Amino acid sequence: MVKIISIANQKGGVGKTTTSVNLSASLAAYKKRVLLIDLDPQGNATMGSGVNKQGCALSAYHMVTGKNSTAEIILKGTAGKYDLLPANRDLVAAEVELMKEIGRESKLKLALQEVTDDYDYVIIDCPPTLNMLTVNALVASEGVIVPMQCEYFSLEGLADLNNTIKQIATLINPSLHIQGILRTMYDPRSSLTNAVTAQLRKYFGDKVYKVSIPRNVRLAEAPSHGLPALMYDRNSKGSIAYLALAGEILRLEKQQKADLVGA
């Protein structure tokens, strides 16, 4: 059964797209069938997957507005060994068009129904704002992974996002929940990092992933080559961290299934 996960944070510059691309590549390395959906008009996840966003005749815009079927838009077998539903600036127009639609918050969920049997994981790279595209992603998803830096302003943003997720879960999508909190650009030598980590563990417990993503030059360089870090430098600290994150996610999911069977 497919698992649909949104990578979301209302604060920009926290490694959201880096996580979307590299988690997708890492899950694919574990032989999982993965679809990465770029739902950000900036199209950074598209470019980071080795696809020229300007050259995409069909994109996420055509999916959420219902102009084309989802299967028509998906690009098979990117550099990261996952499939990609690309995005570019056309997606900005989708916001305006969706506002006129009935059931506008569920357009993505409906569009994905035709392809979910083809994948084990669908990863959605959300825009860094709470707009109608982000709401569509959250309505379509079961879990949300929140990448965040260990800074106090990030804690404030996390509280806002958590409230949004609870509202959507109450009103539209009862299965929606924070699946995990991922500490990015992590520096264990910093007292602030350790203090924020302590706060996160206090309020979110085991939802804070054991794996953290370090600051890493290779992670920053990889998008300019149109590659996930795993394909750019498999032995870099960033690549190893994302592989470890994918492993942790798979182990937790296996444990949850075992617990349900045991219950």
KEVEXVEX-114596 format. One record per residue (C-alpha): residue in one letter; x, y, z. Coordinates in Angstrom, 1 decimal, decimal comma. Layout:
<"A" <X Y Z>>
...
***
This chain:
<"M" <0,0 0,0 0,0>>
<"V" <1,4 3,4 -1,0>>
<"K" <2,6 5,9 1,7>>
<"I" <2,1 9,5 0,7>>
<"I" <4,4 11,9 2,7>>
<"S" <4,5 15,7 2,5>>
<"I" <7,8 17,4 3,2>>
<"A" <6,6 20,7 4,6>>
<"N" <7,7 23,7 6,6>>
<"Q" <6,3 27,2 6,4>>
<"K" <9,8 28,6 7,0>>
<"G" <12,1 28,6 3,9>>
<"G" <15,7 27,7 3,8>>
<"V" <15,5 24,7 6,1>>
<"G" <16,4 21,9 3,6>>
<"K" <12,9 21,0 2,5>>
<"T" <13,7 20,4 -1,1>>
<"T" <17,1 18,9 -0,3>>
<"T" <15,2 16,4 1,9>>
<"S" <12,6 15,7 -0,7>>
<"V" <15,2 14,9 -3,4>>
<"N" <17,6 13,0 -1,3>>
<"L" <15,0 11,0 0,7>>
<"S" <13,4 10,0 -2,6>>
<"A" <16,8 8,8 -3,9>>
<"S" <17,6 7,0 -0,7>>
<"L" <14,2 5,2 -0,6>>
<"A" <14,8 4,2 -4,3>>
<"A" <18,3 2,9 -3,2>>
<"Y" <16,4 0,6 -0,8>>
<"K" <14,5 -0,8 -3,9>>
<"K" <11,3 1,1 -3,2>>
<"R" <9,2 2,4 -6,0>>
<"V" <9,2 6,2 -5,4>>
<"L" <7,4 9,1 -7,0>>
<"L" <8,6 12,6 -6,2>>
<"I" <6,0 15,4 -6,7>>
<"D" <7,4 18,9 -7,1>>
<"L" <4,6 21,2 -5,8>>
<"D" <6,7 24,3 -5,5>>
<"P" <6,5 26,8 -8,5>>
<"Q" <10,3 27,4 -8,0>>
<"G" <10,8 23,9 -9,4>>
<"N" <14,0 23,3 -7,4>>
<"A" <13,2 19,6 -6,8>>
<"T" <12,7 19,3 -10,6>>
<"M" <16,1 20,8 -11,3>>
<"G" <17,7 18,9 -8,5>>
<"S" <16,5 15,7 -10,1>>
<"G" <18,3 16,5 -13,4>>
<"V" <15,3 17,8 -15,3>>
<"N" <15,1 21,2 -17,0>>
<"K" <12,0 22,8 -15,5>>
<"Q" <11,7 25,2 -18,5>>
<"G" <11,6 22,3 -20,9>>
<"C" <8,6 20,6 -19,3>>
<"A" <5,6 20,9 -21,5>>
<"L" <3,5 19,2 -18,8>>
<"S" <3,9 19,9 -15,1>>
<"A" <2,2 19,7 -11,7>>
<"Y" <0,0 22,7 -13,0>>
<"H" <-1,7 20,4 -15,5>>
<"M" <-2,3 17,8 -12,8>>
<"V" <-3,9 19,9 -10,1>>
<"T" <-6,0 21,8 -12,6>>
<"G" <-7,2 18,5 -14,2>>
<"K" <-5,9 19,5 -17,7>>
<"N" <-4,0 16,2 -18,1>>
<"S" <-3,9 12,9 -16,4>>
<"T" <-1,2 12,3 -13,8>>
<"A" <0,2 9,3 -15,7>>
<"E" <0,8 11,6 -18,8>>
<"I" <2,9 14,1 -16,7>>
<"I" <5,2 11,7 -14,7>>
<"L" <8,8 11,4 -15,9>>
<"K" <10,1 7,9 -15,5>>
<"G" <13,5 7,0 -14,0>>
<"T" <15,3 10,3 -13,2>>
<"A" <19,0 10,5 -12,2>>
<"G" <17,9 9,5 -8,7>>
<"K" <16,2 6,3 -9,8>>
<"Y" <12,8 7,6 -8,8>>
<"D" <9,9 9,0 -11,0>>
<"L" <9,2 12,7 -11,0>>
<"L" <6,2 14,9 -11,4>>
<"P" <7,9 18,2 -12,3>>
<"A" <7,0 21,8 -11,6>>
<"N" <7,8 25,2 -13,0>>
<"R" <6,4 28,7 -12,8>>
<"D" <3,2 27,6 -14,5>>
<"L" <2,2 26,3 -11,1>>
<"V" <1,6 29,9 -9,8>>
<"A" <-1,5 30,1 -12,1>>
<"A" <-2,9 26,9 -10,4>>
<"E" <-3,5 28,9 -7,2>>
<"V" <-5,8 31,3 -8,9>>
<"E" <-7,6 28,7 -10,9>>
<"L" <-8,1 26,4 -7,8>>
<"M" <-9,8 29,3 -5,9>>
<"K" <-12,8 29,0 -8,4>>
<"E" <-13,1 25,2 -8,0>>
<"I" <-15,5 23,3 -5,8>>
<"G" <-13,5 20,8 -3,7>>
<"R" <-10,3 22,7 -4,5>>
<"E" <-8,4 21,4 -1,5>>
<"S" <-8,8 17,7 -2,7>>
<"K" <-7,7 18,1 -6,4>>
<"L" <-4,2 16,6 -5,8>>
<"K" <-5,7 13,6 -3,8>>
<"L" <-8,1 12,8 -6,6>>
<"A" <-5,4 13,2 -9,3>>
<"L" <-3,1 10,8 -7,5>>
<"Q" <-5,6 8,0 -7,3>>
<"E" <-4,8 6,7 -10,8>>
<"V" <-1,1 6,1 -10,0>>
<"T" <-0,8 5,2 -6,4>>
<"D" <-0,8 1,4 -7,1>>
<"D" <2,4 2,0 -9,0>>
<"Y" <4,4 3,2 -6,0>>
<"D" <5,5 2,3 -2,5>>
<"Y" <6,1 6,0 -1,6>>
<"V" <4,9 9,3 -2,9>>
<"I" <7,0 12,2 -1,6>>
<"I" <5,6 15,7 -2,0>>
<"D" <7,9 18,8 -1,9>>
<"C" <5,6 21,5 -0,6>>
<"P" <6,0 25,3 -1,2>>
<"P" <7,5 27,2 1,8>>
<"T" <4,1 28,9 2,4>>
<"L" <0,7 27,8 3,6>>
<"N" <-1,2 28,2 0,4>>
<"M" <-3,7 26,2 -1,5>>
<"L" <-1,0 24,0 -3,0>>
<"T" <0,3 23,1 0,5>>
<"V" <-3,3 22,4 1,7>>
<"N" <-3,7 20,1 -1,3>>
<"A" <-0,5 18,2 -0,4>>
<"L" <-1,6 17,8 3,3>>
<"V" <-5,1 16,6 2,3>>
<"A" <-3,5 14,0 0,0>>
<"S" <-1,0 12,8 2,6>>
<"E" <-0,9 10,5 5,5>>
<"G" <2,3 11,8 7,1>>
<"V" <4,2 15,0 7,2>>
<"I" <8,0 15,1 7,6>>
<"V" <9,1 18,5 8,9>>
<"P" <12,7 19,5 8,2>>
<"M" <13,9 22,2 10,5>>
<"Q" <17,1 23,9 11,8>>
<"C" <17,7 23,9 15,5>>
<"E" <16,9 27,5 16,1>>
<"Y" <14,3 29,1 18,3>>
<"F" <12,4 30,9 15,5>>
<"S" <12,1 27,4 13,9>>
<"L" <10,3 26,2 17,0>>
<"E" <7,7 29,0 16,6>>
<"G" <7,2 28,0 12,9>>
<"L" <6,8 24,4 13,9>>
<"A" <4,0 25,2 16,4>>
<"D" <2,1 27,1 13,6>>
<"L" <2,5 24,1 11,2>>
<"N" <1,4 21,7 13,9>>
<"N" <-1,8 23,7 14,4>>
<"T" <-2,4 23,7 10,6>>
<"I" <-2,0 19,9 10,5>>
<"K" <-4,4 19,4 13,4>>
<"Q" <-7,0 21,7 11,7>>
<"I" <-6,8 19,8 8,4>>
<"A" <-6,9 16,5 10,3>>
<"T" <-10,0 17,6 12,1>>
<"L" <-11,8 19,1 9,1>>
<"I" <-10,8 17,0 6,0>>
<"N" <-8,1 14,3 6,5>>
<"P" <-8,3 12,4 9,8>>
<"S" <-5,3 10,2 8,9>>
<"L" <-2,9 13,2 8,7>>
<"H" <-0,2 13,5 11,3>>
<"I" <3,3 14,6 11,8>>
<"Q" <5,3 11,5 10,9>>
<"G" <8,7 12,9 11,9>>
<"I" <10,8 16,0 12,6>>
<"L" <14,1 16,0 10,9>>
<"R" <16,9 18,2 12,2>>
<"T" <18,8 19,7 9,3>>
<"M" <22,1 21,6 9,0>>
<"Y" <22,9 20,0 12,3>>
<"D" <25,9 21,0 14,4>>
<"P" <26,2 18,9 17,6>>
<"R" <28,9 21,3 18,9>>
<"S" <26,4 24,1 19,3>>
<"S" <24,8 24,6 22,7>>
<"L" <21,7 26,2 20,9>>
<"T" <21,4 23,1 18,7>>
<"N" <21,4 20,9 21,8>>
<"A" <18,9 23,1 23,7>>
<"V" <16,5 23,1 20,8>>
<"T" <16,8 19,4 20,3>>
<"A" <15,9 18,9 24,0>>
<"Q" <12,8 21,1 23,5>>
<"L" <11,8 19,1 20,4>>
<"R" <12,2 15,8 22,3>>
<"K" <10,2 17,1 25,2>>
<"Y" <7,2 18,1 23,1>>
<"F" <7,4 15,6 20,2>>
<"G" <9,2 12,6 21,8>>
<"D" <10,0 9,8 19,4>>
<"K" <8,7 11,8 16,4>>
<"V" <12,1 13,5 16,4>>
<"Y" <14,2 11,3 14,1>>
<"K" <17,3 9,8 15,6>>
<"V" <19,1 10,7 12,4>>
<"S" <20,0 14,3 11,8>>
<"I" <21,4 15,9 8,6>>
<"P" <24,7 17,6 9,0>>
<"R" <25,9 20,7 7,2>>
<"N" <27,6 19,3 4,2>>
<"V" <29,2 20,9 1,1>>
<"R" <28,3 17,9 -1,1>>
<"L" <24,6 18,4 -0,3>>
<"A" <24,9 22,0 -1,4>>
<"E" <26,8 21,2 -4,6>>
<"A" <24,7 18,3 -5,9>>
<"P" <21,7 20,3 -7,2>>
<"S" <24,0 22,4 -9,5>>
<"H" <24,9 19,1 -11,2>>
<"G" <21,3 18,0 -11,4>>
<"L" <21,9 15,1 -9,1>>
<"P" <20,8 13,9 -5,7>>
<"A" <23,8 13,8 -3,3>>
<"L" <23,7 10,0 -3,4>>
<"M" <24,5 10,0 -7,1>>
<"Y" <27,0 13,0 -6,8>>
<"D" <29,1 11,6 -3,9>>
<"R" <27,8 8,5 -2,3>>
<"N" <30,4 8,6 0,4>>
<"S" <29,7 12,1 1,6>>
<"K" <28,3 12,7 5,1>>
<"G" <25,1 14,1 3,6>>
<"S" <24,5 11,0 1,4>>
<"I" <25,1 8,7 4,3>>
<"A" <22,8 10,7 6,6>>
<"Y" <19,9 10,5 4,1>>
<"L" <20,4 6,8 3,5>>
<"A" <20,3 6,4 7,3>>
<"L" <17,1 8,5 7,4>>
<"A" <15,4 6,3 4,8>>
<"G" <16,5 3,2 6,8>>
<"E" <15,0 4,7 10,0>>
<"I" <11,7 5,4 8,3>>
<"L" <11,5 1,9 6,9>>
<"R" <12,3 0,4 10,2>>
<"L" <9,7 2,5 12,0>>
<"E" <7,1 1,6 9,5>>
<"K" <7,9 -2,1 9,8>>
<"Q" <7,7 -1,9 13,6>>
<"Q" <4,3 -0,1 13,4>>
<"K" <2,9 -2,9 11,1>>
<"A" <4,2 -5,5 13,5>>
<"D" <2,6 -3,7 16,5>>
<"L" <-0,8 -3,6 14,6>>
<"V" <-0,6 -7,3 13,9>>
<"G" <0,3 -8,0 17,5>>
<"A" <-2,6 -5,9 18,8>>
***
